[in-house]
Amino acid sequence: MFYFKRMFCITVFTLLAGCTSNLTSNKNIDSTVTTTTWQNLVSMINTGNYQSVGQQHDKTVRLVLNNGQVFQAKEPKIDDVLQVIRDCSECSGKPFLTE
């Protein structure tokens, strides 16, 4: 139960931070979403150099890098990204969003 409360708090915090950062973000950064392979997205997650990871019901996983670039891929099965994050030592404390 503690895990879900923690994830809920992280999700709310991330959403609020995202809303405020959009007001002050640099408009010169390209905000397009780049589609990539699942393996490439997993490699990028494992670096830990990202702002947040989000999972959608259709198995689309979006990764926002520290520089603002956004990548997406389809996970093989729902919640595969959760295992990737759990196995990643660099991902501790990073925001994870889910629908």
CNS distance restraints for C-alpha pairs under 8 A (distance, minus, plus):
assign (resid   1 and name CA) (resid   5 and name CA) 6.41 0.50 0.50
assign (resid   2 and name CA) (resid   6 and name CA) 6.07 0.50 0.50
assign (resid   3 and name CA) (resid   7 and name CA) 6.12 0.50 0.50
assign (resid   4 and name CA) (resid   8 and name CA) 6.01 0.50 0.50
assign (resid   5 and name CA) (resid   9 and name CA) 6.23 0.50 0.50
assign (resid   6 and name CA) (resid  10 and name CA) 6.17 0.50 0.50
assign (resid   7 and name CA) (resid  11 and name CA) 6.00 0.50 0.50
assign (resid   7 and name CA) (resid  96 and name CA) 7.36 0.50 0.50
assign (resid   8 and name CA) (resid  12 and name CA) 6.21 0.50 0.50
assign (resid   9 and name CA) (resid  13 and name CA) 6.07 0.50 0.50
assign (resid  10 and name CA) (resid  14 and name CA) 6.00 0.50 0.50
assign (resid  10 and name CA) (resid  95 and name CA) 5.95 0.50 0.50
assign (resid  10 and name CA) (resid  96 and name CA) 7.41 0.50 0.50
assign (resid  11 and name CA) (resid  15 and name CA) 6.15 0.50 0.50
assign (resid  11 and name CA) (resid  95 and name CA) 6.62 0.50 0.50
assign (resid  11 and name CA) (resid  96 and name CA) 6.63 0.50 0.50
assign (resid  11 and name CA) (resid  97 and name CA) 5.65 0.50 0.50
assign (resid  12 and name CA) (resid  16 and name CA) 6.21 0.50 0.50
assign (resid  13 and name CA) (resid  17 and name CA) 6.01 0.50 0.50
assign (resid  14 and name CA) (resid  18 and name CA) 5.91 0.50 0.50
assign (resid  14 and name CA) (resid  95 and name CA) 6.50 0.50 0.50
assign (resid  15 and name CA) (resid  19 and name CA) 6.22 0.50 0.50
assign (resid  16 and name CA) (resid  20 and name CA) 6.38 0.50 0.50
assign (resid  17 and name CA) (resid  21 and name CA) 5.95 0.50 0.50
assign (resid  18 and name CA) (resid  22 and name CA) 6.14 0.50 0.50
assign (resid  19 and name CA) (resid  23 and name CA) 6.93 0.50 0.50
assign (resid  20 and name CA) (resid  24 and name CA) 6.90 0.50 0.50
assign (resid  21 and name CA) (resid  25 and name CA) 5.57 0.50 0.50
assign (resid  29 and name CA) (resid  68 and name CA) 7.00 0.50 0.50
assign (resid  29 and name CA) (resid  69 and name CA) 7.96 0.50 0.50
assign (resid  30 and name CA) (resid  68 and name CA) 7.92 0.50 0.50
assign (resid  30 and name CA) (resid  69 and name CA) 7.15 0.50 0.50
assign (resid  31 and name CA) (resid  68 and name CA) 7.20 0.50 0.50
assign (resid  31 and name CA) (resid  69 and name CA) 6.53 0.50 0.50
assign (resid  31 and name CA) (resid  70 and name CA) 6.96 0.50 0.50
assign (resid  32 and name CA) (resid  69 and name CA) 7.53 0.50 0.50
assign (resid  32 and name CA) (resid  70 and name CA) 6.74 0.50 0.50
assign (resid  33 and name CA) (resid  69 and name CA) 7.40 0.50 0.50
assign (resid  33 and name CA) (resid  70 and name CA) 4.96 0.50 0.50
assign (resid  33 and name CA) (resid  71 and name CA) 5.47 0.50 0.50
assign (resid  33 and name CA) (resid  72 and name CA) 6.79 0.50 0.50
assign (resid  34 and name CA) (resid  70 and name CA) 6.24 0.50 0.50
assign (resid  34 and name CA) (resid  71 and name CA) 4.68 0.50 0.50
assign (resid  34 and name CA) (resid  72 and name CA) 6.18 0.50 0.50
assign (resid  35 and name CA) (resid  71 and name CA) 5.72 0.50 0.50
assign (resid  35 and name CA) (resid  72 and name CA) 4.88 0.50 0.50
assign (resid  35 and name CA) (resid  73 and name CA) 5.79 0.50 0.50
assign (resid  36 and name CA) (resid  40 and name CA) 6.54 0.50 0.50
assign (resid  36 and name CA) (resid  41 and name CA) 6.74 0.50 0.50
assign (resid  36 and name CA) (resid  71 and name CA) 6.65 0.50 0.50
assign (resid  36 and name CA) (resid  72 and name CA) 6.06 0.50 0.50
assign (resid  36 and name CA) (resid  73 and name CA) 5.46 0.50 0.50
assign (resid  37 and name CA) (resid  41 and name CA) 6.29 0.50 0.50
assign (resid  37 and name CA) (resid  73 and name CA) 5.66 0.50 0.50
assign (resid  37 and name CA) (resid  74 and name CA) 7.57 0.50 0.50
assign (resid  38 and name CA) (resid  42 and name CA) 6.16 0.50 0.50
assign (resid  38 and name CA) (resid  73 and name CA) 5.29 0.50 0.50
assign (resid  38 and name CA) (resid  74 and name CA) 6.14 0.50 0.50
assign (resid  38 and name CA) (resid  75 and name CA) 5.99 0.50 0.50
assign (resid  38 and name CA) (resid  76 and name CA) 7.76 0.50 0.50
assign (resid  39 and name CA) (resid  43 and name CA) 6.28 0.50 0.50
assign (resid  40 and name CA) (resid  44 and name CA) 6.31 0.50 0.50
assign (resid  41 and name CA) (resid  45 and name CA) 6.18 0.50 0.50
assign (resid  41 and name CA) (resid  63 and name CA) 7.58 0.50 0.50
assign (resid  41 and name CA) (resid  71 and name CA) 7.34 0.50 0.50
assign (resid  41 and name CA) (resid  72 and name CA) 7.20 0.50 0.50
assign (resid  41 and name CA) (resid  73 and name CA) 6.68 0.50 0.50
assign (resid  42 and name CA) (resid  46 and name CA) 6.15 0.50 0.50
assign (resid  42 and name CA) (resid  81 and name CA) 7.93 0.50 0.50
assign (resid  42 and name CA) (resid  84 and name CA) 6.96 0.50 0.50
assign (resid  43 and name CA) (resid  47 and name CA) 6.72 0.50 0.50
assign (resid  44 and name CA) (resid  48 and name CA) 7.35 0.50 0.50
assign (resid  44 and name CA) (resid  49 and name CA) 7.49 0.50 0.50
assign (resid  45 and name CA) (resid  49 and name CA) 7.22 0.50 0.50
assign (resid  45 and name CA) (resid  50 and name CA) 7.06 0.50 0.50
assign (resid  45 and name CA) (resid  63 and name CA) 7.55 0.50 0.50
assign (resid  45 and name CA) (resid  84 and name CA) 7.89 0.50 0.50
assign (resid  45 and name CA) (resid  85 and name CA) 7.48 0.50 0.50
assign (resid  45 and name CA) (resid  88 and name CA) 7.93 0.50 0.50
assign (resid  45 and name CA) (resid  91 and name CA) 7.57 0.50 0.50
assign (resid  46 and name CA) (resid  84 and name CA) 7.71 0.50 0.50
assign (resid  46 and name CA) (resid  85 and name CA) 7.64 0.50 0.50
assign (resid  46 and name CA) (resid  88 and name CA) 5.62 0.50 0.50
assign (resid  46 and name CA) (resid  89 and name CA) 7.85 0.50 0.50
assign (resid  46 and name CA) (resid  90 and name CA) 6.60 0.50 0.50
assign (resid  46 and name CA) (resid  91 and name CA) 7.12 0.50 0.50
assign (resid  47 and name CA) (resid  90 and name CA) 6.45 0.50 0.50
assign (resid  47 and name CA) (resid  91 and name CA) 7.99 0.50 0.50
assign (resid  48 and name CA) (resid  88 and name CA) 7.83 0.50 0.50
assign (resid  48 and name CA) (resid  90 and name CA) 4.70 0.50 0.50
assign (resid  48 and name CA) (resid  91 and name CA) 5.12 0.50 0.50
assign (resid  49 and name CA) (resid  65 and name CA) 6.28 0.50 0.50
assign (resid  49 and name CA) (resid  66 and name CA) 6.05 0.50 0.50
assign (resid  50 and name CA) (resid  63 and name CA) 7.10 0.50 0.50
assign (resid  50 and name CA) (resid  64 and name CA) 5.77 0.50 0.50
assign (resid  50 and name CA) (resid  65 and name CA) 3.93 0.50 0.50
assign (resid  50 and name CA) (resid  66 and name CA) 4.73 0.50 0.50
assign (resid  50 and name CA) (resid  94 and name CA) 8.00 0.50 0.50
assign (resid  51 and name CA) (resid  63 and name CA) 7.76 0.50 0.50
assign (resid  51 and name CA) (resid  64 and name CA) 5.48 0.50 0.50
assign (resid  51 and name CA) (resid  65 and name CA) 5.46 0.50 0.50
assign (resid  51 and name CA) (resid  66 and name CA) 5.29 0.50 0.50
assign (resid  51 and name CA) (resid  94 and name CA) 6.97 0.50 0.50
assign (resid  51 and name CA) (resid  95 and name CA) 7.07 0.50 0.50
assign (resid  52 and name CA) (resid  63 and name CA) 6.03 0.50 0.50
assign (resid  52 and name CA) (resid  64 and name CA) 5.42 0.50 0.50
assign (resid  52 and name CA) (resid  65 and name CA) 7.31 0.50 0.50
assign (resid  52 and name CA) (resid  94 and name CA) 6.31 0.50 0.50
assign (resid  52 and name CA) (resid  95 and name CA) 4.90 0.50 0.50
assign (resid  52 and name CA) (resid  96 and name CA) 5.86 0.50 0.50
assign (resid  52 and name CA) (resid  97 and name CA) 7.55 0.50 0.50
assign (resid  53 and name CA) (resid  61 and name CA) 7.00 0.50 0.50
assign (resid  53 and name CA) (resid  62 and name CA) 5.68 0.50 0.50
assign (resid  53 and name CA) (resid  63 and name CA) 4.61 0.50 0.50
assign (resid  53 and name CA) (resid  64 and name CA) 6.47 0.50 0.50
assign (resid  53 and name CA) (resid  95 and name CA) 6.49 0.50 0.50
assign (resid  53 and name CA) (resid  96 and name CA) 4.95 0.50 0.50
assign (resid  53 and name CA) (resid  97 and name CA) 6.20 0.50 0.50
assign (resid  54 and name CA) (resid  61 and name CA) 5.55 0.50 0.50
assign (resid  54 and name CA) (resid  62 and name CA) 5.10 0.50 0.50
assign (resid  54 and name CA) (resid  63 and name CA) 6.54 0.50 0.50
assign (resid  54 and name CA) (resid  96 and name CA) 5.62 0.50 0.50
assign (resid  54 and name CA) (resid  97 and name CA) 4.32 0.50 0.50
assign (resid  54 and name CA) (resid  98 and name CA) 5.55 0.50 0.50
assign (resid  55 and name CA) (resid  59 and name CA) 6.54 0.50 0.50
assign (resid  55 and name CA) (resid  60 and name CA) 5.91 0.50 0.50
assign (resid  55 and name CA) (resid  61 and name CA) 4.52 0.50 0.50
assign (resid  55 and name CA) (resid  62 and name CA) 6.50 0.50 0.50
assign (resid  55 and name CA) (resid  79 and name CA) 7.87 0.50 0.50
assign (resid  55 and name CA) (resid  81 and name CA) 7.69 0.50 0.50
assign (resid  55 and name CA) (resid  96 and name CA) 7.90 0.50 0.50
assign (resid  55 and name CA) (resid  97 and name CA) 6.15 0.50 0.50
assign (resid  55 and name CA) (resid  98 and name CA) 4.72 0.50 0.50
assign (resid  55 and name CA) (resid  99 and name CA) 6.65 0.50 0.50
assign (resid  56 and name CA) (resid  60 and name CA) 5.30 0.50 0.50
assign (resid  56 and name CA) (resid  61 and name CA) 6.38 0.50 0.50
assign (resid  56 and name CA) (resid  98 and name CA) 5.98 0.50 0.50
assign (resid  56 and name CA) (resid  99 and name CA) 5.41 0.50 0.50
assign (resid  57 and name CA) (resid  78 and name CA) 7.69 0.50 0.50
assign (resid  57 and name CA) (resid  99 and name CA) 6.30 0.50 0.50
assign (resid  59 and name CA) (resid  74 and name CA) 5.38 0.50 0.50
assign (resid  59 and name CA) (resid  75 and name CA) 5.44 0.50 0.50
assign (resid  59 and name CA) (resid  76 and name CA) 7.57 0.50 0.50
assign (resid  59 and name CA) (resid  77 and name CA) 6.78 0.50 0.50
assign (resid  59 and name CA) (resid  78 and name CA) 5.51 0.50 0.50
assign (resid  59 and name CA) (resid  79 and name CA) 7.87 0.50 0.50
assign (resid  60 and name CA) (resid  72 and name CA) 6.61 0.50 0.50
assign (resid  60 and name CA) (resid  73 and name CA) 5.67 0.50 0.50
assign (resid  60 and name CA) (resid  74 and name CA) 4.51 0.50 0.50
assign (resid  60 and name CA) (resid  75 and name CA) 6.38 0.50 0.50
assign (resid  61 and name CA) (resid  72 and name CA) 5.42 0.50 0.50
assign (resid  61 and name CA) (resid  73 and name CA) 5.49 0.50 0.50
assign (resid  61 and name CA) (resid  74 and name CA) 6.05 0.50 0.50
assign (resid  61 and name CA) (resid  75 and name CA) 6.66 0.50 0.50
assign (resid  61 and name CA) (resid  81 and name CA) 7.54 0.50 0.50
assign (resid  62 and name CA) (resid  70 and name CA) 6.78 0.50 0.50
assign (resid  62 and name CA) (resid  71 and name CA) 5.66 0.50 0.50
assign (resid  62 and name CA) (resid  72 and name CA) 4.33 0.50 0.50
assign (resid  62 and name CA) (resid  73 and name CA) 6.83 0.50 0.50
assign (resid  63 and name CA) (resid  70 and name CA) 5.60 0.50 0.50
assign (resid  63 and name CA) (resid  71 and name CA) 5.18 0.50 0.50
assign (resid  63 and name CA) (resid  72 and name CA) 6.15 0.50 0.50
assign (resid  64 and name CA) (resid  68 and name CA) 5.99 0.50 0.50
assign (resid  64 and name CA) (resid  69 and name CA) 5.79 0.50 0.50
assign (resid  64 and name CA) (resid  70 and name CA) 4.55 0.50 0.50
assign (resid  64 and name CA) (resid  71 and name CA) 6.60 0.50 0.50
assign (resid  65 and name CA) (resid  69 and name CA) 5.33 0.50 0.50
assign (resid  65 and name CA) (resid  70 and name CA) 6.33 0.50 0.50
assign (resid  75 and name CA) (resid  79 and name CA) 7.84 0.50 0.50
assign (resid  75 and name CA) (resid  80 and name CA) 6.27 0.50 0.50
assign (resid  75 and name CA) (resid  81 and name CA) 6.98 0.50 0.50
assign (resid  76 and name CA) (resid  80 and name CA) 6.99 0.50 0.50
assign (resid  79 and name CA) (resid  83 and name CA) 7.15 0.50 0.50
assign (resid  80 and name CA) (resid  84 and name CA) 6.57 0.50 0.50
assign (resid  81 and name CA) (resid  85 and name CA) 6.22 0.50 0.50
assign (resid  82 and name CA) (resid  86 and name CA) 6.14 0.50 0.50
assign (resid  83 and name CA) (resid  87 and name CA) 6.10 0.50 0.50
assign (resid  84 and name CA) (resid  88 and name CA) 6.23 0.50 0.50
assign (resid  85 and name CA) (resid  91 and name CA) 6.11 0.50 0.50
assign (resid  86 and name CA) (resid  91 and name CA) 7.77 0.50 0.50
assign (resid  88 and name CA) (resid  92 and name CA) 7.49 0.50 0.50
